[in-house]
Structures are given as structure tokens and as C-alpha cells.
Amino acid sequence: MSIKSAYIHIPFCTKICTYCDFNKYFIQNQPVDDYINCLIKEMESAHTTQLNTIFVGGGTPTALSEVQLETLLNAIGRRFNIRDEYTFEANPDELTESKIALLKKYGVNRLSLGVQTFDPHLLNSLGRSHQPEDIYNAIKIARKYQIPSISLDLMYDLPGQSLQQFEDSLNQALQLDIDHISSYGLIIEPQTQFYNLYRKGKLSLPDEDIGENMYKLLIDRIHRSELHQYEISNFAKKGHESVHNQVYWKNEHYYGFGAGASGYIDNVRYTNVKPVGHYINKIKSNQLPRLTESKISIKEQIEEEMFLGLRMTNGVNKSRFKNKFGLEVDEIYRDELNQLSSENLIINNSESIALTERGKVIGNEVFESFIKI
């Protein structure tokens, strides 16, 4: 089975955000050099050297020193030939000119900046290490080095956030003439600082209606900009859609390298061990650093094909579905499709099944229809 993409995880941060439940550790006193060496060794286990996309995320990849960053970049470049999209996640305040120069030198052609908001008070409550001026500075330097594509993450439905505050951040992002925006509503995840505050009754969240109104505002403003919506939470100028993320939404296979990284190979989903020390020990013992492995049944593959594919504006392509599974999607889900169509939640035509604007607002409820007990 052809694998054309890889995700690489750097689990280190200079500051731990209050909302983040990703596998991450405060970088001070961590065995970062050892980790990078083991990560390089794990990458060597890949069965291919030709990839279409690589996404380096975290944690914060730009938390690495310049020497560590170059070691990683050099190793990726030696191991893989990247044909299309090479993305690095970055915090705006850590994206120095010398680090951007390194990324450019080694062929990184897409930056994903963890902006979240332009409001200083909300940045502080999120535990972010940057200020609004750092965002402008990072983008200015990235453009100086002619990084071809720049994406911003923006969050909404934040504690203490008003509709006006979200609109202000969105307007500032659009005024930067950015290539891509990913915008997600906050989810209070277990094992985060926000979750602990919420359980103690010390976290005030916006009403459900406000979050829905923020999403509707987002869609309205995007429609009046140069960006277009190609996925529920993702918006891009033409030609700047994330190729790598579409691998996930199209339910295709990919490698996952690093502590806590997930991958999908030969219909097996796997997750690596999370603690950095455990990961290092596994690699040094010449073992794959797996925590879990799960063979995905045909039933599960079909369900995933539907709820992942429906995230995209183009929806689930019926011919692609038939070629992949040898089955007609209209036959498998006849009752569900008829019901969702009657509720104006999907558009079901001869070529595809896609969410309506109303369906996008309550996407999770639609997705549940395709999971058969």
C-alpha cells in the first residue's frame, strides 16, 4: 500500500498552554538531543523515501535550538524526497530570522503559525508566549524569505471571549492577506489546565449560542474575502489548501514519527508511547515505539470515510468510495442519507455527498448518523 505522507512530532514547548492536550513537555532539562537522534532512527524504519507531504508539529518544533533544528531538518532532507508540501508548525515569538532562514534553506514551503487570537488578554489566559506584535514580525520575516504559504490558527469560543473580540482577531488576520486560516472552537479536554479550572467552577465559558454565532460570523467573513472554505474549519486562497491535512480527511495512509505520534499503515492505526524517556528507551532497544495498534475493519473504514470525508466542502466522492470499497454508498446508507437530505443537512447528488451550510454548523451530529452500532 502506497504511503505518501508523514507526521513528525516534536513534544517540547517553552511554555505549556492552558488548553492544550497534545503530547508536550516543558523543554527545560529534557533530553532533546537524544530525542532527535531517536526520531531520526525511527524515520529510517519507513519503507519509502518518496513522500508528497511532511508535517512537523508538536509541541512546538521551533522550541528547538538552531543547532537542533538544523540536525532535524538535515536528517529529514537526507531520508525523504518531499515532492509537494513541507509544513512546520511555529510559535510567532520563536520564529526568529535565523530559524526561518534554516527552514527555507532545507525546503520548508509552508508555515503554520499558532496565533489563536490577536487579543493580548486572551493570549495571556491561553498561556501563549507571544504578543500580537510577534505575529506581525514573524509574517514579515517569512515573507522576506519568500516562504510560499503561511497559515494561521485562530480559536473561538474562548473563556471570556466576546463575539466582537473574535471578529477583531479575524479581521486582523484577513488584513494580513494570509494564505490560509484554520479556525477551531475551543474544546475543554481532560488533562489540561482549563479542564481543572472548569471542574472547580473557576472557568466561565461563552453560551452555546455565542460559539455558534462565532462560527457563522467566521463563514460570513470568509465568504467576503479572498479565502474559500474547503473544510469545516479550514479556509485558503486557491492553491494554498493543506495537502497534508487532506490525507487525514480522505482517510489515506501516513507515517507517524515521534513520541505520542499517530500513524495509519496497511489499515492499522497506531499510536507511539508518549513519555519522552519511554520513547527513547524503545528506539535504543531497536523496538518500534508503539503504545497501541488497532486493525481497522471494513465497517470502521467505511464509517471513517464518511465522517472524515464530510468535513471537506467537496464531501465524499461516490466514485472514489466505490473504487475503494467495491460498494455503493447510497445502498449502505440509504435511510440515513434520505433522512439527512430531508432535514437539509446534506446535499446528495449523483457525484458526491456534502454538508449544507446548516450541516456544517452541527457537523458532529451529522457524522454520528454514519456510525452504525
C-alpha positions in Angstrom: 0.0 0.0 0.0 1.4 3.4 -1.0 2.2 5.8 1.8 2.9 9.3 0.6 2.8 11.4 3.8 4.4 11.6 7.3 3.7 13.4 10.5 6.7 14.2 12.8 6.1 15.1 16.4 8.3 17.4 18.5 6.9 17.2 22.0 8.7 20.2 23.5 7.4 23.7 24.4 8.9 26.7 26.1 5.6 27.3 27.8 2.6 25.0 28.4 -0.7 26.4 27.1 -3.8 26.2 29.4 -6.0 24.5 26.7 -3.6 22.1 25.1 -3.9 18.3 25.5 -1.3 17.3 22.9 1.7 15.3 24.0 4.0 18.0 25.2 6.7 18.7 27.8 8.4 21.8 29.1 11.7 21.8 27.2 14.0 22.7 30.1 16.1 19.7 31.3 14.6 17.4 28.6 16.9 15.1 26.7 16.2 16.9 23.4 19.4 15.8 21.6 18.8 12.2 22.5 15.2 12.5 21.3 16.1 14.0 18.0 18.6 11.2 17.4 16.0 8.6 18.2 13.4 10.3 16.0 15.9 10.2 13.1 16.3 6.4 13.8 12.6 5.9 13.7 12.3 7.7 10.4 14.7 5.2 9.0 12.1 2.5 9.5 9.9 4.0 6.8 9.6 1.7 3.7 9.7 4.6 1.3 11.8 7.7 0.7 9.4 9.4 -1.7 6.7 11.5 0.1 4.2 14.0 -1.1 3.9 15.8 2.2 5.5 16.1 5.6 4.0 18.0 8.6 6.3 18.7 11.6 4.1 19.6 14.6 4.1 19.5 18.3 4.5 20.7 20.9 6.4 23.4 19.2 9.1 22.5 16.7 10.5 26.0 16.8 11.3 25.5 20.5 14.4 23.6 19.3 17.7 25.5 19.2 19.1 26.4 15.8 21.6 23.6 16.1 18.9 21.0 17.0 16.6 22.4 14.3 19.3 22.0 11.6 20.1 18.5 12.8 16.4 17.6 12.4 16.0 19.4 9.0 19.2 17.8 7.6 18.0 14.3 8.6 14.6 14.8 7.1 16.2 16.0 3.9 18.6 13.1 3.7 15.9 10.5 4.4 13.0 11.8 2.3 12.4 13.4 -1.0 9.4 15.7 -0.4 7.5 16.3 -3.7 4.8 18.7 -2.7 4.2 20.2 0.8 6.6 20.6 3.7 5.0 22.2 6.7 6.4 23.4 10.1 4.3 24.5 13.0 5.7 27.5 14.8 5.1 29.9 17.6 5.3 33.5 16.4 7.8 34.7 19.1 10.1 31.7 18.4 10.3 32.2 14.7 13.5 34.2 14.5 15.0 35.3 11.3 17.8 32.7 11.6 15.3 29.9 12.2 13.2 31.0 9.2 16.4 31.1 7.1 17.1 27.5 8.1 13.6 26.3 7.3 13.9 28.0 3.9 17.3 26.5 3.3 16.0 23.0 3.8 12.9 23.3 1.6 10.1 24.1 4.1 7.4 25.7 2.0 4.6 26.1 4.4 4.4 27.7 7.9 1.6 27.0 10.3 1.6 29.8 13.0 -0.1 29.1 16.3 -1.7 32.6 16.6 -5.0 31.6 18.3 -6.0 35.3 18.9 -4.7 38.8 18.5 -6.2 39.9 21.8 -3.4 40.3 24.4 -5.6 39.5 27.4 -6.9 36.3 25.8 -3.3 35.3 24.7 -2.4 35.6 28.4 -5.3 33.5 29.6 -4.4 30.8 27.0 -0.9 30.7 28.3 0.6 31.7 25.0 4.2 33.1 25.0 3.7 35.6 22.2 2.1 39.0 21.8 0.3 40.5 18.7 3.4 42.3 17.5 5.3 38.9 17.4 2.7 37.7 14.8 3.3 40.7 12.5 7.0 40.3 12.9 7.0 36.5 12.1 4.9 37.0 9.0 7.1 39.9 7.8 10.3 37.8 8.1 8.6 34.8 6.5 7.6 36.9 3.5 11.1 38.4 3.3 12.4 34.8 2.9 9.7 34.0 0.4 8.1 31.2 2.3 5.4 30.2 -0.3 2.5 29.6 2.1 1.6 30.9 5.5 -1.2 29.7 7.6 -2.6 31.0 10.9 -4.5 29.1 13.6 -7.4 31.1 15.2 -9.5 29.9 18.1 -13.0 31.0 19.1 -15.5 30.1 21.9 -12.7 31.0 24.4 -13.4 31.8 28.1 -14.2 35.5 28.4 -14.2 36.0 24.6 -16.9 38.2 23.1 -18.2 38.0 19.6 -16.6 41.4 18.9 -13.2 40.1 20.2 -13.3 37.2 17.8 -14.4 39.4 14.9 -11.4 41.8 15.7 -8.9 38.9 15.6 -10.5 37.5 12.4 -10.3 41.0 10.7 -6.7 41.4 11.7 -5.8 38.0 10.2 -7.6 38.8 7.0 -5.9 42.2 6.7 -2.6 40.4 6.8 -3.6 38.9 3.4 -2.7 35.5 4.8 -2.8 32.4 2.6 -4.7 30.0 4.9 -6.6 30.1 8.2 -7.5 27.2 10.4 -10.2 28.2 13.0 -11.5 25.9 15.7 -13.8 26.3 18.6 -12.3 25.5 22.0 -12.9 22.1 23.4 -12.2 21.6 27.1 -10.0 18.5 27.1 -9.1 16.4 30.1 -5.6 16.7 31.5 -5.5 20.5 30.7 -5.3 23.4 33.0 -8.6 24.7 31.6 -10.2 21.4 32.4 -9.1 21.5 36.0 -10.4 25.1 36.3 -13.7 24.1 34.7 -14.2 21.2 37.2 -13.6 23.6 40.1 -16.2 26.1 38.7 -13.5 28.7 38.0 -13.8 28.8 34.2 -16.5 30.8 32.6 -17.3 29.6 29.1 -19.4 31.5 26.5 -23.0 30.4 25.9 -23.5 27.8 23.3 -25.3 30.3 21.1 -22.3 32.6 21.1 -19.9 29.9 19.9 -22.4 29.1 17.1 -22.6 32.8 16.2 -18.8 33.0 16.1 -18.7 30.2 13.6 -21.4 31.8 11.4 -19.5 35.1 11.6 -16.3 33.2 10.5 -18.1 31.7 7.5 -19.7 35.1 6.5 -16.3 37.0 6.7 -14.5 34.2 4.8 -17.1 34.4 2.0 -16.4 38.1 1.6 -12.6 37.6 1.5 -10.1 36.0 -1.0 -10.2 32.8 1.0 -12.6 30.0 0.4 -13.8 27.2 2.7 -12.6 23.8 1.7 -13.1 22.0 5.1 -15.3 22.7 8.1 -12.6 24.6 9.9 -10.1 25.4 7.1 -10.0 28.3 4.6 -7.5 29.0 1.9 -6.6 31.1 -1.1 -6.9 29.0 -4.2 -3.8 26.7 -4.4 -3.0 27.1 -0.7 -5.2 24.3 0.7 -3.3 22.0 3.1 -2.4 18.9 1.0 -1.2 17.1 4.1 -4.4 17.5 6.1 -6.4 16.3 3.2 -4.6 13.0 3.6 -6.4 12.6 7.0 -9.8 13.7 5.7 -9.5 11.4 2.7 -8.7 8.6 5.1 -5.4 7.8 3.4 -2.3 6.1 5.0 0.6 8.0 6.6 3.5 7.6 8.9 3.6 9.0 12.4 7.1 9.5 13.9 7.9 10.7 17.4 6.6 10.4 21.0 2.8 10.2 21.0 2.6 10.4 17.2 -0.2 8.5 15.4 0.0 6.8 12.1 -2.1 4.7 9.7 -0.4 1.9 7.7 -1.9 -1.1 6.0 -5.3 -0.4 7.7 -3.6 -0.4 11.1 -3.9 2.7 13.2 -1.1 3.1 15.8 0.0 5.5 18.5 3.5 5.7 19.8 4.4 5.8 23.5 4.1 9.3 24.9 6.7 9.8 27.6 10.0 11.0 26.0 12.1 8.7 28.2 10.0 5.6 27.2 10.2 6.6 23.5 14.0 6.9 23.7 14.4 3.6 25.5 12.2 1.8 22.9 14.2 3.2 20.0 17.6 2.5 21.7 16.4 -1.1 22.2 15.7 -1.4 18.5 12.0 -1.7 19.0 9.1 0.2 17.3 7.9 2.7 19.9 4.3 1.5 19.7 1.8 2.1 22.5 -1.3 0.8 20.7 -2.0 -0.8 17.3 -5.5 -1.4 16.0 -6.6 -3.2 12.8 -9.4 -1.2 11.3 -12.3 -3.3 10.0 -14.0 -2.6 6.7 -17.0 -1.4 8.6 -14.8 1.1 10.6 -13.0 2.2 7.4 -16.4 3.0 5.7 -17.6 4.9 8.8 -14.3 6.9 8.9 -14.5 7.5 5.1 -17.9 9.2 5.7 -17.3 11.3 8.8 -13.8 12.4 7.7 -14.8 13.0 4.1 -17.8 15.0 5.0 -15.6 17.5 6.8 -14.5 18.7 3.3 -16.6 21.1 1.4 -16.5 18.8 -1.7 -17.7 16.0 0.6 -17.5 12.2 -0.1 -16.9 11.4 -3.8 -19.1 8.4 -4.7 -16.8 7.1 -7.5 -13.8 7.2 -5.1 -15.9 5.4 -2.4 -16.9 2.7 -4.9 -13.3 2.2 -6.1 -12.1 1.9 -2.6 -14.7 -0.4 -1.1 -16.4 -2.0 -4.1 -19.7 -0.8 -2.6 -22.3 1.9 -3.4 -22.5 4.5 -0.6 -26.2 5.1 -1.5 -27.0 1.5 -0.8 -25.1 1.3 2.5 -26.6 4.5 3.9 -29.9 4.8 2.0 -32.1 5.6 5.1 -29.5 7.9 6.7 -29.0 9.9 3.5 -32.7 10.3 2.9 -33.3 11.5 6.5 -30.3 14.0 6.4 -31.4 15.3 3.0 -35.0 15.9 4.3 -33.5 17.9 7.2 -31.4 20.0 4.8 -28.2 18.8 6.4 -26.6 17.3 3.3 -26.6 17.6 -0.4 -26.7 14.2 -2.1 -26.3 14.2 -5.8 -25.0 11.7 -8.4 -21.4 12.6 -7.8 -21.0 13.3 -4.1 -22.4 13.8 -0.6 -21.6 17.1 1.1 -22.8 19.1 4.1 -25.1 22.1 3.6 -24.2 25.3 5.4 -26.6 24.2 8.2 -25.0 20.8 8.3 -21.6 22.4 8.8 -22.8 24.2 11.9 -23.9 20.9 13.6 -21.4 18.7 11.8 -20.8 16.3 14.7 -24.5 15.4 14.9 -24.5 14.6 11.1 -21.3 12.4 11.5 -23.0 10.3 14.2 -25.6 9.2 11.6 -22.9 7.2 9.8 -21.7 5.2 12.7 -23.8 2.0 12.9 -23.8 0.2 16.2 
